[in-house]
Amino acid sequence: MSPSPERDRPTVVGAVQEKLNEFQALVAPVERAIKELQFSQGLMRARVEEEINTLSPALSALSEALDISTLDLLTASDRSAFLREAVERVGLPIEEVRRRILEAGAGAQEQLLALGVPETA
């Protein structure tokens, strides 16, 4: 006599549930570690961005005027395109952006150029 599918069902369901529980137990610490790493990365990013903005008031002014992350700007593969998109997004006249950068202090425009940030436009 062959085994009844109905009789085997609880065995299969139990085995599947056991594997699912095993998977969840193994994944839980990994998910916690990922969350902790993401949190740490956010803290490091904020600290470095603050330090960069302290070192370069021009970058800080640009970042604030365009509501962009200094790190995102500096790590953008195409900084010119990144700036153009930011200017378009905020809708701030380019003259206003330039004014804010110049108010950041003497040599502000030169600081940006030295850091590889193109003319804001």
C-alpha positions as CSV (number, residue, x, y, z in Angstrom):
1,M,0.0,0.0,0.0
2,S,1.4,3.5,-0.9
3,P,1.6,6.3,1.6
4,S,-1.4,8.6,1.6
5,P,-0.7,12.2,0.5
6,E,-2.9,13.5,3.3
7,R,-0.8,11.5,5.9
8,D,2.5,12.9,4.5
9,R,1.2,16.5,4.4
10,P,1.9,17.2,8.2
11,T,5.4,15.8,7.8
12,V,6.2,18.0,4.8
13,V,4.6,21.1,6.5
14,G,6.5,20.5,9.7
15,A,9.8,20.0,7.8
16,V,9.2,23.2,5.7
17,Q,8.3,25.1,8.8
18,E,11.4,23.8,10.6
19,K,13.6,25.0,7.6
20,L,11.9,28.4,7.7
21,N,12.5,28.8,11.4
22,E,16.1,27.8,10.9
23,F,16.5,30.3,8.1
24,Q,15.0,33.1,10.2
25,A,17.2,32.3,13.2
26,L,20.3,32.4,10.9
27,V,19.3,35.6,9.2
28,A,18.3,37.6,12.3
29,P,21.9,38.4,13.4
30,V,22.9,39.3,9.9
31,E,20.0,41.7,9.6
32,R,20.9,43.3,12.9
33,A,24.5,43.7,11.8
34,I,23.4,45.3,8.5
35,K,21.3,47.8,10.4
36,E,24.2,48.6,12.8
37,L,26.6,49.1,9.8
38,Q,24.1,51.4,8.1
39,F,23.7,53.4,11.3
40,S,27.5,53.6,11.7
41,Q,27.9,54.6,8.1
42,G,25.4,57.4,8.6
43,L,27.3,58.7,11.6
44,M,30.6,58.6,9.8
45,R,29.1,60.3,6.8
46,A,27.7,63.1,8.9
47,R,30.9,63.6,10.8
48,V,33.1,63.7,7.6
49,E,30.6,66.1,5.9
50,E,30.7,68.4,8.9
51,E,34.5,68.4,8.9
52,I,34.7,69.1,5.2
53,N,32.2,71.9,5.5
54,T,34.4,73.4,8.3
55,L,37.5,73.1,6.2
56,S,35.8,74.7,3.2
57,P,33.2,77.4,3.9
58,A,32.7,77.6,0.1
59,L,31.6,74.0,-0.1
60,S,29.4,74.5,2.9
61,A,27.7,77.6,1.3
62,L,27.2,75.7,-2.0
63,S,25.8,72.7,-0.2
64,E,23.4,74.9,1.8
65,A,22.3,77.0,-1.1
66,L,21.6,74.0,-3.3
67,D,20.4,71.7,-0.5
68,I,22.9,69.0,-1.5
69,S,25.3,66.8,0.4
70,T,28.9,67.9,0.2
71,L,29.9,64.2,0.0
72,D,27.4,63.5,-2.7
73,L,28.9,66.4,-4.7
74,L,32.5,65.4,-4.2
75,T,31.8,61.7,-5.0
76,A,29.7,62.4,-8.0
77,S,31.1,61.0,-11.2
78,D,30.1,64.1,-13.1
79,R,30.1,67.1,-10.7
80,S,29.0,69.5,-13.4
81,A,25.9,67.5,-14.1
82,F,25.3,67.0,-10.4
83,L,25.4,70.8,-9.9
84,R,23.2,71.6,-12.9
85,E,20.6,69.2,-11.6
86,A,20.7,70.7,-8.1
87,V,20.4,74.2,-9.5
88,E,17.4,73.2,-11.6
89,R,15.8,71.3,-8.7
90,V,16.0,74.2,-6.2
91,G,15.1,76.8,-8.7
92,L,17.5,79.3,-7.2
93,P,18.9,81.9,-9.6
94,I,22.6,81.1,-10.3
95,E,23.5,84.6,-9.3
96,E,22.1,84.0,-5.9
97,V,24.2,80.8,-5.6
98,R,27.3,82.7,-6.6
99,R,26.6,85.4,-4.1
100,R,26.3,83.0,-1.3
101,I,29.5,81.3,-2.3
102,L,31.3,84.6,-2.4
103,E,29.9,85.6,1.0
104,A,31.6,82.4,2.4
105,G,34.9,84.4,2.3
106,A,37.9,85.4,0.3
107,G,39.0,82.8,-2.1
108,A,35.8,80.8,-2.0
109,Q,35.5,80.4,-5.7
110,E,39.2,79.4,-5.9
111,Q,38.6,76.8,-3.1
112,L,35.8,75.2,-5.2
113,L,37.9,75.1,-8.3
114,A,40.9,73.7,-6.4
115,L,38.6,70.9,-5.1
116,G,37.5,70.1,-8.6
117,V,34.0,71.7,-8.3
118,P,33.3,73.5,-11.6
119,E,31.7,76.9,-11.9
120,T,28.2,76.7,-10.6
121,A,26.0,76.7,-13.7
